[in-house]
Amino acid sequence: MEVSIIITIGIILLVVGLVSCVLPPLPGPPIAYLALLLAYFKLHATDDLPLWLLILYAVIIILISIIDNVIPVWITKNFGGSKAGIRGCFIGIVVGIIFAPFGGISIIICPFLGALIGELIDGQEFTLAIKSGIGSFVGFLLTSGLKIILVLMICYHFFKAVF
């Protein structure tokens, strides 16, 4: 394969990985990690991407994936939320992404509103539902932030290796 095609595929993987950090169905960091593997194996960027770094990233990605599933539930429960709030937050994330082109604030507001509505539908009283909505939202922001930081670090190493 030609070098420019490999680099282009790598950049596409990085962009999809970065966007996937806030798009729940897709695993952002593992997708971005594929760009590093592509650079390592196809471009032979072993000087800038030593094997120990690839292994370290693989371990961090596994840990972040575990944290991504544990922290939102833990934070939501600590804020008094239930599974209905977590499901509502997830639905709010999807709705926020759909409406993001019409106003970027939707990606911030919709997860909170989704959790709030989920809790209210589940019969939670309003003040507890608001607290749960905040908890779901904080969990989403925290895990999304961790994934974005990780993918940006992967982007740095990819671009350092190929340019």
N, C-alpha and C positions, 0 to 999 in steps of 0.2 A: 504494500500500500504506500502511496505517496505521503510524504511527511506532512504536507499541508492538509491533506484529508484527515490524517490521524489527529492533528492539532485541532481541526475544526470539530471533529467528533468529540474530542476531549472537552472543548469549550462548551459544546451543547450539553454534554453530561454535567458539567459544572453548573450551567444555568438551570437545568432541570433540577439538579440537586439543591440548589439554593432556593428556588421557588417551592420545592417540595418540603422545605423546612416548615412552611406554614400551611401546606396543603396535606392534611392528615393521611389520605390513603396511600401516598407515595413515600417511600423511605429516603429522605433527602441525603443524609451523609453517605449511605452505601452507594447511591447513584453517583455522587461526586467522587467517591473513592475509586470507582471504575476508571475515571479519568487518570488518576495516579497510576493505576495498574497498566493502563494503555501506554502512558509515557514510559513507564519502567520497561515493559516487555517489548513494545513496538518501536519505541524511539531510543531504547537502550540508555535511558537517562539515569544510569546507576551512580554517577558521581553526585548529582544533586538529589537523588532519591535513593539513599542507601536502603538495603533490605530491612535494617532495624527500624527505620522510620516507617516503612510500610507496615511492619508488624505492630508498631506502636499505634499507628492510626487504626488498624483493624481492631485492636483491643479497645481503644477509646470509642470507636463506633459501636462495638458490642455493649460497652458500659452505658453509653448515651442512649442506645435503643432500650435497654432495661430501664434506665432512669425515665425515659420518655413515657413509659407505661406505668411507672410507679408514682412519680411526683404529682401529676395532676389528680390522681385518685386520692393520694395522701393529703394534699393541700385542700381539696374539696371536702373531704371528710372532716379535716380539722376546722374547716369553716362551717361545719354543720350540714354539708350537702349530701346528696344521695346519688344513686345511679341515674336517676331521672335528670338531675342537674348536669351530670357528665355527658349524658346523651344529648341534652339540649345544647350544651356548649359545642359539642361536635357538629350538630346540625347548624348552629349559629356560625361556626367557622366556614362551613360549606356555603351557606347563604352569603356570608361576608365576602368570600372569594368571588362568588358569582357577581355581586354588586360592586366589587372593588373598582372596576373601570369607571363606574359612575360617581365614585367618591371613595377615596382611600380610607376614610375614617370607618367605613363599614366593616373592615377586617378587624377593627378594634372593638367596635360597639356590638356587633352581631354575636360573638361568642358569649359575652356577658348577658345579652338579652335572651339568647337561647337557653342558657343555664337558668336564668330567672324564670322564664316561661315553663321550662321543664319542671322546675321545683313547684311552681304554682299549680300546674296540671296534676302533679303528684299529690297535691293537698297540703303542701307546706304553707305555713303562715307567711305573710308578705315580708316581714323583717328578716326571718330566717332565710327566705328565698333570695333576698337581696344579698345577704351574707354569703350564701352558697354560690350565687352568681359571681360575686367578687372572687371567691376561692377558686372556682373553675377558670375564671379569666386569668388570675395570677398564675395558676398552674400552666395554662396554655402559653402565657408570655414567657415564663421561666424556661420551659422545655424548648420552645421555639427559639428563644435567645441562645440557649446552649448549642442547639443544632446549627444556627446561623453562624455562630463564632467558629464552630468546628469546620463547617464548609468553607468559610472564608480562609481559614488556615490551610485547608486542602487546596484552595484556589491559589494561594500564595506559593505553595510548594510546586504546584503544577506549572505555573507561569515561570517560576524560577528555573525549573528543569528544562522547559522547552524553548525559552527565549534567552 
